[in-house]
């Protein structure tokens, strides 16, 4: 699963870091920083559910059928 982060929407609450500190961190101003854009899917879901401002998103890589 892929995680993206829009720092412009971050409200610096730290909830994503508390929920998934292996995926997110915070800079000196409290703005979220993405540490791992492709964490295991359970960690991505945990981080996604914790964000209060919809500043991060998760998506599955597209699968090609050959």
Phi, psi and omega in degrees: 000142181254137178248136174238159182222130174253099184296336178293335179266352182293134179256009175059037179279337180082003182296325179293323179291318178298319183284325185210075183288350174273348180255322183235155170221180177233144176278185183298338179266000180090359180285137181296146176232132180277119180269325185222102182287349179226063179283168173304149187301326179294324178289323178296316178296319179300313180296318181297320181290338185272347186281125183276342187244016182053039181273348177234159180215156177238145176213149177273142174298145179291144180252129177267135175258121182254000000 
